């Protein structure tokens, strides 16, 4: 009999207590979101592999859509503070048979890929009226 996701999560949390339970469900949802997003843009066939970079971009977009300006706070509360943390969560899911990987996939695919302040804070900073160097370039 196959284990259900809650049983797998219990095992993952026992093996690696760095991350909270919620981030694992979030990453599963973010992967589904990423598949759907790539399918719309690239006519991605069902079951096609998503690279680490694609998944990180999908996580960013999904987190912003779900949590808006609280995205970084929520991820940090789950123990995820860097894109490498995202990779650790993904590889925990791989190691426990929830996700699959290709021979080319490595944890390095997630290292220094996403700056959390740029991704989750900067889009919500107020625009400086003077247009100075510290003006928010994402909102000009």
Secondary structure, 3 states (H helix, E strand, C coil): CCCCHHHHHHHHHHHCCCCCHHHHHHHHHHHHHHHHHHHHHHCCCCCCCCCHHHHHHHHHHHHHHHHHHHHHHHHHHCCCCCHHHHHHHHHHHHHCCCCCCCCCCCHHHHCCCCCHHHHHHHHHCCCCCCCCCCCCHHHC
